[in-house]
Amino acid sequence: MELSNLSLSELRALEVQLKGEIKRREGEDLARAREQILSIAQSVGIPLKDLIAASGRGTGRGGAGIPRGAVAVRYRHPQDASLQWTGRGRQPKWIVEWLASGQTMDALRIA
């Protein structure tokens, strides 16, 4: 098919057809993959829900089901131990004030 010979309306109609066909085939591939996974799980005697739970990613939200530990604190105020920072994200106000007073981050670093 020579696309350069098609009109704009014919190209748009073709685009709609392509999107529909792609969606249909993706659905078929997904169904086929599910069937294969279920077949494998059944052949080894593992319930599918256990298989999904064991992967830690059964939520379908990019691994949101994976429990994560707390990030270790890397900086602590020398006079007020309740002021802590992991070193991630935006610097807390007390860090900004500390640096503005001419102090260094090394003085706050936990050994």
N, C-alpha and C positions, 0 to 999 in steps of 0.2 A: 504494500500500500504506500503510495507516494503522498505524504502529508502535505507537501507544498502545493498540491493541486486541489486541496479541500478548502472550502469556504470557512469563514470563521464560525458560522452556525453549525456546520458539519463537524468542525473540530470540537466545539463545545458539546455536541451530542455524543461524539466519540469519547470525550472526557468523562461524561456521565456514565456511559457504558463501561468504561475501564474501571472507574471507581466501584461500580456495582460488582463487576467480575472479581476485582481484587478482594473486596469484602467477602464475597461468597467463598472464594478459595481459601482465604485466611480462616474462615469458619470451619471449612472442611479439614484443613490442616490441624486446627486446634482440636476438633472432635477426634481425629485420628490419633493425635498425641495422647489425649485423655484415655482413649481405649487402650493404647499400648501401655501406658503407665498403670492403669487398673489391672491389665492382664499380668504384668510383671509382678505387681504387689500381690495379686491372688496366687500366682504360681509359687511364691515363696512363703505364703501364709501370713502376710502382713496386712492388716486392715489399712485401707487408704488413709483414713483419718490419722492413724499412728505414723504413717509415712510422712504425711504433711507436717504433723506436729514435730517430728524428729528433725525436719529440715530447718525448723525455726523461722520459716518464711511463709507460713500458711495464711498470713493475713492478706496477702496480695497488695501490700502497701510498701513495697521496697524494703522489706526486712523490719518493718515496724514492730513485729512480734518478737524480735530478738532482745532479750533483757541485756541491759548494758550497765556496767558499774559506773560509779561516780568518778569523775576526773580528779586526779590528785591535785591538791593545792600546791602551787609553786611559789607564791609570794604571800608574806604575812607582815602586817605592820608591827614594828618592834615594840611599840608601847601599848598597842591594843590588839591582842591576839584574835579578837572577833572579826577584825578586818582582814579578810583573806581574798585571794584571787587565784584562779587556775592558770591564768595567762592566756585564756581563750576569750575571744570576743572583745567587745569594747572595754577599754580600761575604766575601772570604777573611778568615781570622783576622788577618792582618797589617794589613788595612784597618781592621778593628774596633778593634784595639789602637791604631792610629795615631789614629783619631778619638777614642778614649777618653782619649788623652794630651793632647787639646786642639788637635791639628793639624787642618788643613782638607784637603778633597779637592783643592782647587785646587793645593796644594803637590805633589800626586802626579800631576797631569794632565800628559800628554805634549803638548808644543806642536805 
